[in-house]
């Protein structure tokens, strides 16, 4: 009944429900020029102009994401883009946002991330050959020699290596990362 009287109410509620999944894609590196442009370093795994993305989100405080609407995006290289944000029109205004992590909504994140990128593992389940299901990938940390994934195991934050020795396979269809973790690593997090 309310949807007939207030058709915008349903669409507003639907968008509110889908706005709770944000994924970090990189960070604001520096202000560029005098017009408020910002240099963004991203980990999307491919050259991207963020085509189709209308807004990026910055985390003002824990779990409080503020949208900034994109006016212009210019590709610098495979890992960097210059962005102009609505309402940010001076170098000083741009510098106030630094340093900041950049987030995309889940739908935009999935459209922009290369399937071969480690970031594509966000939201995947993690299963160990010896311990079974461990949790869901909450964060991906790229290191020079390996990738670490952050998972909550029995309420404790665990950083698990994803490298040649530990990775068994990635099941993209079922969104599961299969690992064979070193002996004692899981116990390190569960027996504390």
C-alpha positions in Angstrom: 0.0 0.0 0.0 2.7 2.5 1.0 4.6 1.7 -2.2 1.6 2.9 -4.3 1.4 6.2 -2.4 5.2 6.7 -1.9 6.9 4.8 -4.8 10.2 6.4 -3.8 10.1 4.8 -0.4 10.7 1.3 -1.7 13.5 2.3 -4.0 15.1 4.3 -1.1 14.8 1.3 1.2 16.2 -1.0 -1.4 19.2 1.2 -2.0 19.7 1.5 1.8 19.9 -2.2 2.1 22.4 -2.6 -0.7 24.7 0.2 0.6 26.1 -1.8 3.5 28.7 -3.7 1.6 31.8 -1.6 0.8 35.1 -2.9 -0.5 38.4 -1.1 -0.3 40.1 -0.6 -3.7 43.0 1.5 -2.7 43.8 4.9 -1.3 44.1 8.6 -2.0 47.8 9.3 -2.5 48.1 13.0 -3.1 46.4 16.2 -4.4 47.2 17.0 -8.0 47.1 20.4 -9.5 45.2 23.4 -8.3 41.6 22.3 -9.2 41.2 19.7 -6.5 42.2 16.6 -8.5 43.4 13.6 -6.4 45.7 10.8 -7.4 44.3 7.4 -6.5 46.4 4.2 -6.2 44.1 1.2 -6.7 44.5 -2.6 -6.6 41.9 -3.5 -9.1 44.3 -5.6 -11.1 43.8 -3.9 -14.4 43.9 -0.5 -16.0 40.6 1.2 -15.1 38.8 4.5 -15.7 36.1 3.5 -13.2 33.6 3.5 -16.1 30.1 3.2 -14.8 31.0 4.2 -11.2 29.2 7.3 -10.1 30.5 7.6 -6.5 33.5 6.5 -4.4 33.2 6.3 -0.6 35.6 7.4 2.1 35.3 6.1 5.6 34.9 9.2 7.8 34.9 7.0 11.0 34.5 3.3 11.6 31.7 1.9 9.4 30.5 5.4 8.4 31.0 5.8 4.6 30.6 9.2 2.9 29.9 9.2 -0.8 31.9 11.5 -3.1 30.5 11.8 -6.6 33.0 11.5 -9.5 33.1 14.3 -12.0 36.1 13.2 -14.0 38.5 10.2 -14.0 41.8 10.2 -16.0 43.9 7.1 -16.2 47.5 7.6 -15.3 48.7 4.0 -15.5 47.6 0.4 -14.5 47.5 1.2 -10.8 46.7 5.0 -10.7 44.0 7.3 -11.7 43.3 11.0 -11.3 39.8 11.8 -10.0 37.8 15.0 -9.7 35.2 14.9 -7.0 32.0 16.9 -6.8 32.4 19.7 -4.2 36.3 19.4 -4.1 37.5 22.3 -6.2 40.8 23.4 -4.7 44.1 21.8 -3.7 43.4 22.7 -0.1 40.0 20.9 -0.1 41.6 17.8 -1.8 44.4 17.7 0.8 41.8 17.5 3.7 40.8 14.1 2.3 44.3 12.7 2.5 45.3 10.1 3.3 42.1 8.1 2.8 41.1 4.6 1.9 38.7 4.5 -1.1 35.7 2.1 -1.1 33.3 1.0 -3.8 29.9 -0.5 -3.3 29.8 -4.2 -3.9 28.2 -4.0 -7.4 30.8 -1.4 -8.6 33.6 -3.4 -7.0 32.7 -6.6 -8.8 32.4 -4.8 -12.2 35.7 -3.0 -11.8 38.0 -5.7 -10.3 39.9 -8.1 -12.6 39.1 -11.7 -11.7 42.8 -12.4 -11.5 43.3 -9.6 -8.9 43.9 -10.7 -5.3 41.2 -8.1 -4.4 38.6 -10.3 -6.2 38.9 -12.7 -3.2 37.0 -10.3 -0.9 33.9 -12.0 0.3 35.1 -15.5 -0.6 34.9 -18.3 2.0 38.2 -19.7 3.2 38.6 -23.5 3.7 41.7 -25.2 5.0 42.6 -28.8 4.0 42.9 -29.8 7.7 40.4 -27.5 9.6 37.6 -27.1 7.0 35.7 -23.8 6.8 37.5 -20.9 8.6 35.6 -17.8 7.7 35.1 -15.1 5.0 37.8 -12.9 3.5 37.3 -9.5 5.0 40.5 -7.8 3.7 43.3 -8.6 1.2 46.8 -7.3 2.1 49.2 -7.5 -0.8 52.8 -8.0 0.3 55.9 -8.3 -2.0 56.2 -12.1 -1.9 52.7 -13.1 -0.9 49.1 -12.1 -0.3 47.5 -12.2 3.2 43.8 -12.5 3.7 42.1 -11.3 6.9 39.5 -13.8 8.3 37.7 -13.9 11.6 38.3 -17.4 13.2 36.2 -17.9 16.3 35.9 -14.1 16.8 39.7 -13.5 16.4 41.3 -11.7 13.5 43.6 -14.0 11.6 46.0 -13.2 8.8 46.4 -16.2 6.5 49.0 -16.5 3.7 47.9 -17.1 0.2 51.0 -18.1 -1.7 52.4 -20.9 -3.9 52.8 -23.2 -0.8 49.4 -22.6 0.8 47.0 -22.1 -2.1 45.4 -25.2 -3.3 42.8 -23.6 -5.6 40.3 -20.8 -6.0 36.8 -21.9 -6.8 35.4 -18.7 -8.4 32.0 -20.3 -9.1 31.3 -21.1 -5.5 33.5 -18.3 -4.2 35.8 -20.5 -2.0 39.5 -20.2 -1.5 41.0 -23.6 -0.7 44.2 -23.5 1.4 46.6 -26.0 2.9 47.9 -23.9 5.8 51.2 -24.6 7.6 50.8 -26.8 10.7 50.0 -24.9 13.8 49.0 -21.6 12.1 45.2 -22.0 12.7 45.9 -23.1 16.3 47.9 -20.0 16.8 44.7 -18.0 16.4 42.2 -20.4 18.0 44.2 -21.4 21.2 45.0 -17.9 22.4 
